[in-house]
Amino acid sequence: MPAERHWQVYDGDTLILEVSDRPGPILSTAPLPPGQAPMQCAFMSATSRDAFHENQLHQILEASKDLPSFLNGLVAAGFKVKPLT
């Protein structure tokens, strides 16, 4: 099994999102309503670090068919995507 890969996404110097290539939850900065589970994604998991960007990040995710298209969408939107090793 290949090692899990991770990325950090920045708007300038501000960390706004952490992404993994492991399918799983998309976690918001906002608490979920009682009894509601986080949104799940078939091709990645992510944790938001900045509430201001969540709507735009969600729109990019909704327009993406896979992880490469999501990462490319982030770059196209002007964000810096840094792979972690």
C-alpha positions as a printed Julia matrix, in Angstrom:
85×3 Matrix{Float64}:
   0.0    0.0     0.0
   1.48   3.39   -0.96
   2.15   5.92    1.76
  -0.52   8.51    2.42
   0.28  11.89    0.89
  -0.5   15.28    2.45
  -0.68  18.89    1.27
  -1.08  22.25    2.97
  -2.96  25.0     1.16
  -2.14  28.67    1.75
  -3.66  32.0     0.84
  -0.51  34.1     1.01
   1.07  33.14    4.33
  -2.2   31.94    5.89
  -2.74  28.18    6.18
  -6.33  27.6     5.08
  -6.6   23.83    4.43
  -4.84  20.53    5.09
  -5.48  17.73    2.59
  -4.76  13.99    2.49
  -5.15  11.54   -0.39
  -6.98   9.14    1.95
 -10.77   9.16    1.4
 -12.63  10.42    4.42
 -14.2   13.4     6.15
 -14.12  17.02    5.1
 -13.9   18.89    8.4
 -15.05  22.47    8.81
 -14.0   25.04   11.36
 -17.69  25.27   12.38
 -19.18  22.71   14.76
 -21.69  20.33   13.2
 -25.29  20.24   14.34
 -25.93  17.51   16.94
 -26.16  14.08   15.36
 -24.83  15.17   11.95
 -21.73  13.47   10.56
 -19.12  15.4     8.55
 -19.29  15.34    4.76
 -17.34  12.42    3.3
 -15.24  12.46    0.12
 -14.37   9.43   -2.01
 -10.93  10.69   -3.03
  -9.56  12.8    -0.18
  -9.97  14.02    3.38
  -9.4   17.6     4.5
  -9.44  19.88    7.5
 -10.26  23.54    7.1
  -8.08  25.95    9.07
  -9.78  29.2     8.06
 -13.55  29.78    8.07
 -13.34  32.74    5.65
 -12.26  30.46    2.76
 -14.6   27.52    3.35
 -17.27  28.52    0.82
 -14.74  28.96   -1.98
 -12.95  25.72   -1.07
 -16.29  23.88   -1.09
 -17.09  25.24   -4.55
 -13.73  24.02   -5.87
 -14.33  20.6    -4.3
 -17.83  20.34   -5.8
 -16.36  21.07   -9.26
 -13.64  18.41   -8.88
 -13.86  14.8   -10.06
 -10.68  13.63   -8.32
  -7.8   14.82   -6.15
  -5.62  16.15   -9.0
  -8.51  18.25  -10.32
  -9.13  19.61   -6.79
  -5.47  20.53   -6.3
  -5.35  22.11   -9.78
  -8.53  24.04   -8.98
  -6.91  25.41   -5.83
  -3.88  26.59   -7.81
  -6.12  28.1   -10.51
  -7.94  30.03   -7.77
  -4.63  31.57   -6.67
  -3.87  29.4    -3.65
  -0.44  27.95   -2.89
  -0.46  24.13   -2.58
   2.55  22.72   -0.74
   3.15  18.96   -0.65
   4.4   17.6     2.66
   7.02  14.9     2.68
